[in-house]
């Protein structure tokens, strides 16, 4: 039983060390930055689309041609 517990602890410790190594943390940060960049681009695209739509509505209401 003691050997089984020891093997379990060693496996879990290796897992923990691999997940928290500097390389793993750098990779995690890179993925987060890429995800945030994609979300920011999507947000800007939605704002631009909404702005264009609203501008078209206002031009139509005021009878202005583009």
N, C-alpha and C positions, 0 to 999 in steps of 0.2 A: 504494500500500500504506500509506503514511504517513497518508493521509486516512482510510482504513478503520479504522486503529488509533485515530486521534484520535476518530472518531465513536463507536467502541466504548467508549473511555474516558469520553467525555462522557456517553453513555447510562448507563453503569454508575455514574458519579458522581452523576448526577441521581437514579437509583434509590436509591442509598445515602442521599443527603440526604433524600429523601422518606420513607424508612423510619425515619430517625433524627431527624426534625424533632420539636420539642417537642409539636406536635399529635399526631403519630403515636405518640409515647411515652405521652402522656396516654391516648389511646384504648386502647393495649395494656394499660396499668395498669387502666383501667376494666373491660375485659373480664376480666382476671385476678381482680379483686375480685368481680365478678358471679359468675364461675365458682366461686370459693371460697365465696361466700355460699350458692350453690345446693348445693354439696357439704356444707357444714355443716348446712343444713336437712335434707338427706337423711340424714345421720348421726344427727341428733337424732331423726328419725322412726323410724329403725331401732332406736335404743336404746329409745325409748318402746314400740315394738311388742314388742321382746324382753322388756322389763320387765313389760308387761301379760301376755304369754304365761307368763312364769315365775311371776308372782303367781297366775294362774289355776291353774297346776299345783300350786303350794303349797297353795292353798285347797282344791283337790280332794283332795290327799293328806291334809290335816289335817281334812277333813270340814267345813270352814267354808262357809257360804253367803254369797253376796254381798248 
